[in-house]
Amino acid sequence: MAGNPARSSGLFSGLVLISVGAILLLHNYGHLELSAFFRHWWPLLIIFWGVIKLFERTMGRQFGSGSISAGELLLVFGMLALMGMVVAQEYVKNKVEDLDIGGDSYSYDLDVSPKVVPAQTHILVRAIRGDITVRGTDDNQIRVTAKKNVKTWSENEAEHLARPVTVEIAQNGDGFEIHPAGYDSSDNRIGVDMELTVPKKSLLAVKSEKKGDVIVSDQMTDVTITNQNGDVEVRNTAGDVSIELRKGDVKVSDTKGDVKISGKGGEIEVNTASGSLTVDGDFYGPVRADKISKGVRIVSPRTDLTVAALNGHLEAGSGNLDLIDSSGNLTLRTRDTEVNVENPTGKVDIENRNAQTSVRFSTAPKDDVQITNSSAEISLTLPGSSSFEIVADCRNCDIDSEFPGLQATKNQSGDAHLAGKAGPGKGPKITVKTSYGNIALRKSALSIPVPPKVPSPPSPPVILPPTEQ
């Protein structure tokens, strides 16, 4: 019996070491951010501990009584301290990257010999620090104009650091890679800005590893961009656009392919896309979109939105979501967000919590509408000529209807209920439900056209005397 606690501790200790090792491997090679992981998933530590103790109990007590030993506590605290140091190192590294090291800025032009490449080759543009601008042309050459930027306290030191810096165009398998060379990539005093022209039919990938803005234009095929810290702009492209970033804003315009933006960052603006738009990540916004032919999908910690097609405007910010002129089905799941939807033309399914939801139809709806809220109001506006069936319920609230024949009833608990039909024809089914918030069913104002102005009668003819005729 004396060996049972040791075997129990060995099982628990082994699983702790395996789990911590796997998490650290994902941090180093899988780009797992430990700070974000523990901020959202720290209860998993308690669940993990409980599962181990239950497992020990169910094994016929052959691993001991299941009590927590001092060695297990020491091991857990030690592993937490280790991961805490990794999180602190990650935080300090990100802060130092943005730290101004002081000194004066010096710039030096850099000449790079052009290189002839196949028209449809793979091209990778990679930089450590510095802006990247890529433009597609009909010329089957890679042309690079570069500028070396050095920040030091003396010009002599700047010249010494900048002298060996160059830009290489190297063949890598069946593709080509363009990247700065000749200096220590960890030296944040040195950066290289690059302006490139590449064949517009080449498959382009751009990777900014530390800090810098990226601009891509006039490409006929797919574009892939990865940026750790900087803004991204893409315009006038014919293929799909994929953007992954960790910090910065995104602007995409006049693209004929699908657009996918992932990671986390600030503002997003996408205009005039013939394909679809997908935003998957944590962007504090606002996220703006206009005229997206094949629809919009936004997935964030707070919101899950699917729109079949966007003919008008979408803006999703911190605490608000405005959607104007959408076509096809609309599905929205969100919370703590004030929702305003105008002129949807398909099926509507909205679920919200803790914020007001307003839906306004400019024409009579033809598909079912379902709006659910919690602890907030719902406002639904329809043309007076609409035909529909409606069921509305709310807890401890009031239902106000402007449609004749649709009046709510209220029970002793303060709950309100409305059910009925409006209009002469057969229409869609509308379901509205909330708790601790009122429901308003409104008629949209009709705009009466101004009658045309009646023209003035013609003046009578002038009759002259015979002598004057």
ZATI-165641 format. One line per 8 residues: number of its first residue (from 1); for each residue x negated, y negated, z negated of C-alpha. Coordinates in steps of 0.1 Angstrom, whole numbers, plus 5000, padded with zeros to 4 digits. Layout:
BEGIN
NUM	X,Y,Z  ...
END
This chain:
BEGIN
1	5000,5000,5000  4971,4977,4995  4965,4975,5032  5000,4964,5042  4996,4926,5036  4964,4927,5056  4981,4944,5086  5010,4919,5083
9	4986,4890,5083  4967,4905,5112  4998,4908,5134  5009,4872,5126  4974,4858,5130  4969,4875,5163  5001,4862,5178  4993,4827,5166
17	4958,4828,5182  4973,4841,5215  5000,4815,5216  4976,4786,5208  4951,4798,5234  4978,4801,5260  4990,4765,5253  4955,4751,5255
25	4949,4770,5288  4980,4754,5302  4968,4720,5290  4934,4724,5307  4945,4740,5340  4983,4737,5342  4985,4699,5335  5006,4705,5304
33	5008,4673,5283  5006,4684,5247  5020,4651,5234  5052,4654,5254  5054,4692,5247  5053,4687,5209  5075,4657,5210  5104,4677,5226
41	5096,4714,5217  5081,4713,5182  5110,4733,5167  5097,4763,5187  5069,4766,5161  5095,4773,5133  5114,4797,5156  5082,4815,5165
49	5073,4819,5128  5108,4832,5119  5107,4858,5148  5074,4872,5135  5087,4875,5100  5119,4892,5112  5099,4916,5133  5078,4926,5102
57	5110,4932,5082  5125,4955,5108  5095,4977,5112  5103,4997,5081  5083,4974,5058  5051,4991,5071  5036,4956,5076  5043,4943,5042
65	5071,4924,5025  5072,4896,5051  5062,4869,5026  5040,4840,5039  5004,4844,5027  4979,4817,5020  4958,4829,5049  4987,4825,5073
73	4994,4790,5061  4957,4781,5065  4956,4795,5100  4988,4776,5111  4975,4743,5097  4941,4749,5114  4957,4756,5148  4979,4725,5144
81	4949,4704,5135  4931,4718,5166  4960,4709,5189  4963,4675,5172  4927,4667,5181  4934,4677,5217  4965,4654,5217  4944,4626,5202
89	4917,4631,5228  4943,4630,5256  4958,4598,5242  4924,4581,5238  4913,4591,5273  4944,4576,5289  4939,4544,5269  4902,4541,5277
97	4911,4546,5314  4931,4513,5313  4906,4495,5291  4889,4464,5306  4852,4470,5302  4844,4433,5307  4818,4417,5330  4820,4402,5365
105	4834,4419,5396  4812,4424,5427  4823,4438,5461  4802,4452,5489  4815,4462,5524  4808,4497,5535  4804,4509,5571  4816,4544,5579
113	4811,4561,5613  4844,4572,5629  4850,4609,5636  4869,4625,5664  4894,4651,5651  4922,4672,5666  4955,4654,5668  4974,4678,5645
121	4947,4686,5620  4951,4686,5582  4936,4655,5566  4930,4650,5528  4921,4615,5515  4908,4617,5480  4897,4589,5457  4887,4585,5420
129	4893,4548,5415  4904,4524,5442  4932,4516,5465  4940,4538,5496  4957,4525,5527  4964,4549,5556  4980,4541,5589  4988,4565,5617
137	4978,4557,5653  4977,4573,5687  4939,4575,5686  4925,4610,5677  4899,4596,5654  4895,4590,5617  4883,4554,5611  4874,4542,5576
145	4868,4507,5564  4857,4507,5527  4847,4483,5500  4827,4492,5470  4838,4474,5438  4815,4472,5407  4822,4455,5374  4790,4448,5354
153	4774,4419,5335  4747,4412,5361  4745,4412,5399  4713,4432,5399  4729,4460,5380  4759,4458,5403  4737,4462,5434  4718,4490,5418
161	4750,4509,5410  4766,4502,5444  4736,4511,5466  4740,4549,5467  4778,4548,5470  4792,4559,5504  4823,4575,5519  4821,4609,5535
169	4842,4625,5563  4836,4662,5558  4852,4691,5576  4868,4715,5552  4880,4747,5569  4904,4737,5597  4909,4703,5582  4890,4672,5571
177	4885,4655,5538  4876,4618,5532  4863,4609,5498  4838,4585,5481  4804,4600,5471  4770,4590,5457  4780,4581,5421  4793,4596,5388
185	4830,4599,5390  4833,4594,5353  4818,4559,5355  4848,4536,5354  4827,4506,5364  4827,4518,5401  4857,4520,5425  4860,4523,5462
193	4889,4508,5482  4895,4526,5516  4915,4516,5546  4920,4544,5571  4935,4550,5605  4943,4587,5613  4961,4605,5641  4998,4600,5634
201	5006,4637,5641  4981,4649,5615  4994,4665,5583  4983,4640,5557  4977,4644,5519  4965,4616,5497  4952,4621,5462  4943,4593,5438
209	4927,4610,5407  4923,4581,5383  4936,4547,5392  4946,4529,5424  4975,4520,5447  4984,4541,5478  5000,4528,5510  5009,4551,5539
217	5027,4540,5571  5034,4551,5607  5030,4589,5602  5050,4613,5624  5046,4644,5602  5048,4653,5565  5031,4632,5539  5021,4644,5504
225	5008,4619,5478  4996,4625,5443  4988,4595,5422  4978,4594,5385  4979,4557,5378  4991,4533,5405  5019,4522,5428  5029,4541,5460
233	5044,4527,5491  5055,4547,5522  5071,4532,5553  5080,4542,5588  5075,4580,5587  5091,4608,5606  5084,4638,5584  5092,4647,5548
241	5076,4627,5520  5065,4642,5487  5052,4620,5459  5040,4630,5425  5028,4605,5400  5022,4599,5363  5023,4561,5361  5034,4535,5386
249	5062,4524,5409  5074,4539,5442  5088,4523,5473  5098,4543,5504  5115,4527,5535  5125,4537,5570  5118,4575,5569  5135,4602,5589
257	5126,4631,5566  5135,4642,5531  5120,4623,5502  5110,4639,5469  5096,4620,5440  5086,4638,5408  5066,4632,5376  5071,4601,5356
265	5066,4564,5361  5085,4531,5365  5107,4517,5393  5117,4536,5424  5132,4520,5455  5142,4540,5486  5158,4524,5516  5172,4538,5549
273	5163,4575,5548  5177,4599,5575  5171,4628,5551  5178,4633,5514  5164,4618,5483  5154,4639,5452  5141,4623,5420  5130,4648,5394
281	5112,4635,5363  5112,4608,5337  5113,4574,5353  5123,4544,5332  5135,4527,5363  5155,4513,5377  5159,4538,5405  5174,4520,5435
289	5185,4537,5468  5203,4524,5499  5217,4543,5528  5205,4578,5523  5221,4599,5550  5219,4634,5534  5225,4625,5498  5208,4618,5465
297	5198,4641,5436  5185,4626,5404  5174,4649,5375  5161,4633,5344  5162,4640,5306  5194,4619,5305  5211,4622,5339  5219,4649,5365
305	5235,4633,5396  5244,4648,5430  5258,4627,5458  5265,4643,5492  5258,4611,5511  5251,4574,5502  5264,4548,5526  5259,4519,5502
313	5239,4513,5471  5228,4532,5440  5210,4518,5409  5203,4539,5379  5185,4520,5350  5181,4524,5313  5216,4525,5301  5235,4519,5333
321	5244,4537,5366  5261,4519,5395  5272,4538,5426  5288,4520,5455  5301,4536,5487  5294,4573,5486  5307,4600,5509  5314,4636,5501
329	5313,4653,5467  5300,4634,5437  5289,4652,5405  5275,4634,5375  5264,4645,5340  5250,4618,5318  5250,4603,5283  5246,4569,5267
337	5249,4554,5302  5275,4529,5314  5288,4543,5346  5304,4522,5374  5315,4540,5406  5331,4522,5435  5346,4535,5467  5339,4573,5465
345	5355,4592,5493  5351,4628,5482  5356,4650,5452  5346,4633,5419  5334,4651,5388  5320,4628,5361  5310,4637,5325  5297,4611,5302
353	5292,4604,5265  5289,4573,5243  5293,4548,5271  5321,4534,5292  5330,4550,5326  5347,4531,5354  5358,4545,5387  5375,4524,5414
361	5390,4536,5447  5394,4511,5475  5415,4537,5495  5438,4564,5482  5418,4595,5470  5422,4626,5490  5402,4650,5468  5405,4660,5431
369	5391,4637,5405  5379,4647,5370  5365,4623,5345  5355,4633,5310  5341,4611,5283  5334,4611,5246  5335,4582,5221  5340,4557,5249
377	5366,4543,5273  5376,4553,5308  5389,4529,5334  5404,4543,5367  5416,4520,5394  5436,4532,5424  5456,4515,5453  5492,4511,5444
385	5502,4531,5475  5483,4562,5463  5500,4596,5459  5485,4618,5431  5492,4640,5401  5476,4630,5369  5470,4644,5334  5454,4621,5309
393	5445,4629,5272  5426,4610,5246  5422,4614,5208  5430,4586,5185  5434,4561,5213  5458,4544,5237  5466,4551,5274  5476,4520,5294
401	5492,4526,5329  5502,4500,5355  5520,4526,5376  5558,4527,5372  5570,4560,5359  5537,4569,5344  5539,4561,5307  5520,4578,5279
409	5534,4594,5247  5517,4593,5213  5519,4618,5184  5516,4611,5147  5479,4618,5148  5473,4589,5172  5465,4612,5202  5479,4600,5235
417	5491,4621,5265  5502,4612,5300  5513,4635,5328  5532,4628,5359  5532,4621,5396  5528,4589,5416  5537,4581,5452  5560,4599,5476
425	5535,4623,5492  5514,4652,5479  5481,4640,5466  5451,4652,5447  5450,4662,5410  5434,4637,5386  5423,4648,5352  5411,4622,5327
433	5400,4630,5291  5382,4612,5264  5380,4610,5226  5379,4578,5204  5382,4556,5235  5411,4542,5254  5421,4551,5290  5432,4524,5315
441	5450,4534,5347  5450,4503,5370  5463,4493,5404  5438,4477,5427  5446,4442,5439  5458,4440,5474  5443,4414,5497  5471,4398,5517
449	5458,4386,5551  5462,4349,5558  5487,4344,5586  5473,4328,5618  5478,4291,5621  5507,4281,5643  5494,4261,5673  5507,4225,5677
457	5534,4220,5704  5522,4205,5736  5526,4168,5741  5554,4157,5764  5544,4147,5800  5540,4110,5807  5565,4098,5833  5553,4068,5853
465	5576,4042,5870  5581,4046,5907  5560,4015,5915  5530,4029,5896  5534,4063,5913
END
